[in-house]
Amino acid sequence: MAPGLGVMGEKPAAATTKHLSLGSMASGLREAYESGRTKDMEWRQSQLRGLISLLTDKEEEIFDVLHEDLGKHRGESFRDELGILVKSVKYTLQNLKKWAAPEKAEAPLVAFPATAMVVPEPLGVVLIFSCWNFPLGLALEPLSGALAAGNAVVLKPSELAPSTAAFLAANIPKYLDSRAVKVVLGGPNVGEELMEHRWDKLLFTGSERVGRIIMTKAAKHLTPIELMKSTLKRFMAKPGGMARILNEKHFQRLSAYLEDTKVKKIEDSIAFLKPKPKPLAIYAFTTNESLKRRIVEETSSGSVTFNDAVVQYALESVPFGGVGHSGFGQYHGKYSFELFSNKKAVFRRSFLIEFMFRYPPWDDSKIGTLRHVFSYSYILLFLTLLGLRR
């Protein structure tokens, strides 16, 4: 962590030092990105291998910090965070060359001879705010996608999971390229300072309230932003068996949901959901196939899972993300790679042939020829160009 990254209540001089430190860090990251080092396929692969090594070498430490922050049992930590992450990063490493390869696109015959391609390119220097309820997974899953796409990255872990945040700050520089990957610790004031700088993309996972603040700050630099709303999984049923609720505020918020008795039977759930903000996920426990179909067709959410919960988060093959108030943007697997990539259109055309009907001066004949082009009537176009049809 750069010197001067303090906590709330700093004196003005300390705050100034912190601002300069963050500015210097951002400049250094942009310099690393502009050097081209992060775009190299070998560099990307080495960073993913570094993440895998971090997760496997430090497994016991990870279990400890997740227990300290959230009371998670090692079995829950492995199932929901560590095991999923290792599987996901290996999947990305295995498929990265295919995802990063240019994709051929169709070029119209009228442009012959020409080729069209879609080329994924990194966005640049990106900022990731992670959340406290999956403090490891919601930090390293998007980080793996950003690195796979070839970006330089700043990761800001949640201060509400301090042990995990400190673990990431201490270990990421040991396993990843410290010139292109930084971890910044601190509270809301540090987050606000980070937002004073320009980023090529920002991913925030957290509450809707803070998300609105982030969007307002991002507008200053026209920073593209992806918002993921964080949700709690469940209440703790047995001490030591499940993660605990973080604090009294969140306990009271969740308790209020249990007191809501407006829905007496599952068939009423669709009408109950429709006027409400679109959720991150809908979990429906039913064997009624007609109801399942109606839930998919008549509701909108980031995901729908029947007769299970949270399991979709473990799948690299489907996107994870919200819609509307529950966030926008998607990641996991290839979707993480695409989230932090720009799909650049590349069109190449030869000087061999030129069609003058594309240019002024205009007349009815040229307009007629363009009609053939836009309706893909190539036979009529060919006859027109030969002067056999007007």
Stockholm file with secondary structure:
# STOCKHOLM 1.0

chainA/1-390         MAPGLGVMGEKPAAATTKHLSLGSMASGLREAYESGRTKDMEWRQSQLRGLISLLTDKEEEIFDVLHEDLGKHRGESFRDELGILVKSVKYTLQNLKKWAAPEKAEAPLVAFPATAMVVPEPLGVVLIFSCWNFPLGLALEPLSGALAAGNAVVLKPSELAPSTAAFLAANIPKYLDSRAVKVVLGGPNVGEELMEHRWDKLLFTGSERVGRIIMTKAAKHLTPIELMKSTLKRFMAKPGGMARILNEKHFQRLSAYLEDTKVKKIEDSIAFLKPKPKPLAIYAFTTNESLKRRIVEETSSGSVTFNDAVVQYALESVPFGGVGHSGFGQYHGKYSFELFSNKKAVFRRSFLIEFMFRYPPWDDSKIGTLRHVFSYSYILLFLTLLGLRR
#=GR chainA/1-390 SS CCTTCCCTTCCHHHHHHHHHHHHHHHHHHHHHHHTTGGGSHHHHHHHHHHHHHHHHHTHHHHHHHHHHHHCCCHHHHIIIIIHHHHHHHHHHHHHHHHHHSCEEECCCGGGCSEEEEEEEEECSEEEEECCSSSTTHHHHHHHHHHHHTTCEEEEECCTTSHHHHHHHHHHHHHHSCTTTEEECCCCHHHHHHHTTSCCSEEEEEECHHHHHHHHHHHHTTTCCEEEEECCCCCCCCSTTTSCCCSSHHHHHHHHHHHTCCCCCSGGGHHHHHTTSCCCSCEEECCCCHHHHHHHHHHCCCSCEEESSSSGGGGCTTSCEECCGGGEECEESTHHHHHHTEEEEEEEEECSSCCCGGGSSSCCHHHHHHHHHHHTTCHHHHHHHHTTSCC
#=GC SS_cons         CCTTCCCTTCCHHHHHHHHHHHHHHHHHHHHHHHTTGGGSHHHHHHHHHHHHHHHHHTHHHHHHHHHHHHCCCHHHHIIIIIHHHHHHHHHHHHHHHHHHSCEEECCCGGGCSEEEEEEEEECSEEEEECCSSSTTHHHHHHHHHHHHTTCEEEEECCTTSHHHHHHHHHHHHHHSCTTTEEECCCCHHHHHHHTTSCCSEEEEEECHHHHHHHHHHHHTTTCCEEEEECCCCCCCCSTTTSCCCSSHHHHHHHHHHHTCCCCCSGGGHHHHHTTSCCCSCEEECCCCHHHHHHHHHHCCCSCEEESSSSGGGGCTTSCEECCGGGEECEESTHHHHHHTEEEEEEEEECSSCCCGGGSSSCCHHHHHHHHHHHTTCHHHHHHHHTTSCC
//
